[in-house]
Amino acid sequence: MYSIGEMIQKVKISRRTLHYYDEIGLLKPTVSRENGYRYYDDRAIIKLQTILSLKSMDYSLEQIKALFDEQIPAAEPDADPWVPLLQAQIEQASRKIDDLKRKQFILRGVLQTIEMSGRRNDEHVFSIIERIDSPHFVDHEIPATFPADVFTEEEIDALRELPLIGSEDPRLLTALELVKKTRKSMRADEDAPLEDLAEQWKACISSWFHGNEELQSKYFRFIDSASQESPLIYGMDEEVVRYIDRIMDQSTNRGGDKEYESGKRNG
């Protein structure tokens, strides 16, 4: 058994805090003598460790008390009583990590949206913030959904692998850099060489669909028809998308012309 003075020395906790935990029924001394002395046994010590651990994870005292009252099971008769408390701490830490990762996803999505659009769009930001506590997270991300009356089940499985705004998918990071290059190109001289940029966009978009050109075309036809009055791709306005389409079409046409000229020479 440890006196309150020994507890203060070993745990670096104040007498006032221990008294308060006693008052709210969170941590009672094992023994309270008439002379005011309080003593804590080993079970009280491991309970205190659990309280301080959960507090460090930003759980409130009210939440911690509820965990002890309602969720943390008692140890088996022959088991170490610390085991269920350690398991509870691990479980609560995992929940906190999940919650922080969801918030990280949302915040990263806001940042990426600003980078995509080249400016802050309040409506987009508000829309994302509303989803911060969405129950639809899967592996800390909000998965995209696709209509089954437009795409086959196999196509939907493939589309679920598209890079998500808010993720750390390298394909998305590549697209973000290309968006910056594209906006810079749009502000530059119209005669600036665009073929390299177009080829980079082709390679980038192809990587999204793993080279499946048929699905790629079908997806963008769907996006185009479904986005008559809003950005065609989240965060990218119509002007940017049309510019990308134009330089990619020009690059394709130039490639066709080169093949035609080469064929004439070889003929």
C-alpha positions in Angstrom: 0.0 0.0 0.0 1.2 3.5 -0.8 0.3 6.6 1.2 -0.9 9.7 -0.7 2.5 11.3 -0.1 4.3 8.3 -1.7 1.9 8.5 -4.6 2.6 12.1 -5.1 6.3 11.5 -5.1 6.3 8.4 -7.4 3.6 9.5 -9.9 4.3 13.3 -9.9 0.6 14.0 -9.3 -0.8 16.7 -7.0 -2.6 15.9 -3.7 -5.5 18.2 -5.0 -5.9 16.0 -8.1 -6.1 12.8 -6.1 -8.6 14.4 -3.8 -10.7 15.5 -6.8 -10.6 12.0 -8.4 -11.9 10.7 -5.0 -14.7 13.3 -5.0 -16.0 12.5 -8.4 -15.7 8.7 -7.8 -13.1 8.2 -10.4 -10.3 6.9 -8.1 -11.1 6.1 -4.5 -8.3 5.4 -2.0 -8.2 1.7 -1.0 -8.1 2.8 2.6 -9.2 6.1 4.2 -8.4 6.4 7.9 -10.2 8.7 10.4 -7.1 10.8 10.8 -7.3 11.7 7.0 -4.5 9.4 5.8 -5.3 7.7 2.5 -3.6 4.6 1.1 -3.7 3.1 -2.4 -3.1 -0.6 -3.3 -1.7 -2.0 -6.5 -5.2 -2.1 -8.2 -5.6 1.6 -7.5 -2.1 2.3 -9.0 -2.9 0.5 -12.2 -6.2 2.3 -12.4 -4.4 5.6 -11.9 -2.0 4.7 -14.7 -5.0 4.1 -17.0 -6.6 7.4 -16.1 -3.4 9.3 -16.8 -2.9 7.4 -20.0 -6.4 8.2 -21.3 -6.1 11.8 -20.2 -2.9 12.1 -22.4 -5.1 11.0 -25.3 -7.4 13.9 -24.7 -10.2 11.9 -23.2 -12.2 13.8 -20.6 -12.5 12.7 -17.0 -16.2 12.1 -17.7 -15.4 9.9 -20.6 -12.8 8.0 -18.6 -15.3 7.4 -15.8 -17.8 6.1 -18.2 -15.3 3.7 -19.6 -14.6 2.3 -16.1 -18.3 2.2 -15.3 -19.6 0.7 -18.5 -17.0 -0.7 -20.9 -13.8 -2.0 -19.2 -14.4 -5.7 -18.2 -13.1 -7.1 -15.0 -10.0 -9.3 -15.2 -10.4 -13.1 -15.0 -10.0 -14.5 -11.5 -6.4 -15.8 -12.1 -5.4 -13.0 -14.6 -3.4 -9.9 -13.9 -5.9 -7.1 -13.3 -3.8 -4.7 -15.4 -4.4 -6.7 -18.6 -7.9 -5.5 -19.3 -6.9 -2.0 -18.5 -4.0 -2.1 -20.9 -6.3 -3.6 -23.6 -8.7 -0.8 -23.0 -6.0 1.8 -23.4 -4.9 0.2 -26.7 -8.5 0.1 -28.0 -9.1 3.8 -27.0 -5.7 4.8 -28.6 -6.8 3.1 -31.8 -10.1 4.9 -31.8 -8.3 8.2 -31.3 -5.9 7.4 -34.2 -8.8 6.6 -36.5 -10.5 9.8 -35.6 -7.3 11.9 -36.2 -6.7 10.1 -39.5 -10.2 11.0 -40.6 -9.6 14.6 -39.7 -6.3 14.5 -41.5 -8.0 13.1 -44.6 -10.5 16.0 -44.6 -7.8 18.7 -44.0 -5.6 17.2 -46.7 -8.7 17.2 -49.0 -9.2 20.9 -48.4 -5.6 21.7 -49.1 -5.6 19.6 -52.3 -8.9 21.2 -53.4 -7.3 24.7 -53.1 -4.3 23.5 -55.0 -6.6 22.0 -57.7 -8.7 25.1 -58.1 -5.9 27.6 -57.7 -8.1 29.5 -55.2 -10.2 29.0 -52.2 -13.8 28.1 -52.9 -15.8 28.5 -49.7 -18.6 26.3 -50.9 -16.2 23.4 -51.5 -14.6 23.9 -48.1 -18.0 24.0 -46.3 -19.0 20.8 -48.2 -15.9 19.0 -47.0 -16.2 20.2 -43.4 -19.8 18.9 -43.3 -18.4 15.4 -44.1 -15.7 15.5 -41.3 -17.7 13.1 -39.1 -19.0 11.0 -42.0 -19.8 7.4 -41.1 -18.8 6.4 -44.6 -15.0 6.3 -44.1 -13.3 3.1 -45.2 -9.6 2.8 -44.1 -9.7 6.5 -43.1 -11.0 7.6 -46.5 -14.4 8.5 -47.9 -14.7 6.1 -50.9 -16.2 7.4 -54.1 -19.5 5.9 -55.3 -20.6 5.1 -58.9 -24.0 4.4 -60.3 -24.7 0.7 -61.0 -27.0 1.7 -63.9 -24.1 3.3 -65.7 -21.1 1.1 -64.9 -20.8 -2.7 -64.6 -19.7 -4.3 -61.3 -16.3 -4.9 -62.7 -16.0 -1.3 -63.9 -17.0 0.0 -60.5 -14.4 -2.2 -58.8 -11.8 -0.6 -61.1 -13.1 2.9 -60.5 -12.8 2.5 -56.8 -9.1 2.5 -57.3 -9.1 6.1 -58.7 -7.1 8.5 -56.6 -9.2 10.2 -53.9 -9.0 13.9 -53.0 -7.7 13.8 -49.4 -5.5 10.7 -49.9 -1.8 10.5 -50.3 -2.0 8.6 -53.5 1.1 9.4 -55.6 -1.1 9.6 -58.7 -3.1 12.4 -57.1 0.1 14.2 -56.1 1.3 14.0 -59.8 -2.0 15.4 -61.0 -1.8 18.3 -58.5 1.6 19.2 -59.9 0.2 19.0 -63.5 -2.7 21.3 -62.5 -0.2 23.9 -61.4 1.7 23.6 -64.6 -1.5 23.8 -66.6 -2.7 27.0 -64.9 0.8 28.5 -65.5 0.6 27.5 -69.1 -2.9 29.0 -69.5 -1.4 32.3 -68.3 1.6 32.1 -70.6 2.0 32.7 -74.3 -0.4 30.7 -76.5 2.5 29.6 -78.7 4.4 28.0 -75.7 5.2 24.3 -76.4 2.4 22.3 -74.9 3.1 18.8 -76.3 5.2 17.8 -73.3 2.4 18.9 -70.9 -0.2 17.1 -72.9 1.8 13.9 -72.9 2.3 14.2 -69.1 -1.5 14.5 -68.7 -2.1 11.5 -70.9 0.3 9.4 -68.8 -1.1 10.6 -65.6 -4.7 9.9 -66.5 -3.8 6.6 -68.0 -2.3 5.6 -64.7 -5.6 6.3 -63.0 -7.3 3.6 -65.2 -4.3 1.3 -65.5 -4.3 1.8 -69.2 -7.9 0.9 -69.7 -8.8 3.4 -72.4 -12.4 2.2 -72.8 -13.2 2.7 -69.2 -11.3 6.0 -69.1 -13.5 7.3 -72.0 -16.7 6.0 -70.4 -15.8 7.6 -67.0 -15.2 11.0 -68.5 -18.3 10.9 -70.6 -20.3 10.2 -67.4 -18.5 13.0 -65.5 -19.1 15.4 -68.3 -22.9 14.6 -68.5 -23.3 14.6 -64.8 -21.6 18.0 -64.2 -23.4 20.5 -66.4 -23.2 23.3 -63.9 -20.4 22.3 -61.5 -16.7 21.6 -61.9 -16.1 18.5 -64.1 -13.5 17.2 -61.8 -13.7 18.2 -58.1 -11.7 21.3 -57.6 -11.0 21.9 -61.3 -13.2 24.3 -63.2 -14.5 23.9 -66.7 -11.9 26.2 -68.2 -9.0 24.1 -66.9 -10.6 20.8 -68.0 -11.4 22.1 -71.5 -7.8 23.4 -71.8 -6.4 20.0 -70.9 -8.8 18.4 -73.4 -7.7 20.8 -76.1 -3.9 20.3 -75.6 -4.4 16.5 -75.4 -6.5 16.5 -78.6 -3.8 18.6 -80.4 -1.1 16.3 -79.2 -3.1 13.3 -80.5 -3.7 15.0 -83.8 0.0 15.9 -84.2 0.9 12.3 -83.4 -1.5 11.2 -86.2 0.0 13.6 -88.6 3.5 12.4 -87.8 2.5 8.8 -88.4 0.8 9.8 -91.7 3.9 11.7 -92.9 6.2 8.8 -91.9 4.0 6.4 -93.8 4.1 8.5 -96.9 7.9 8.6 -96.7 8.2 4.9 -96.2 5.8 4.3 -99.0 
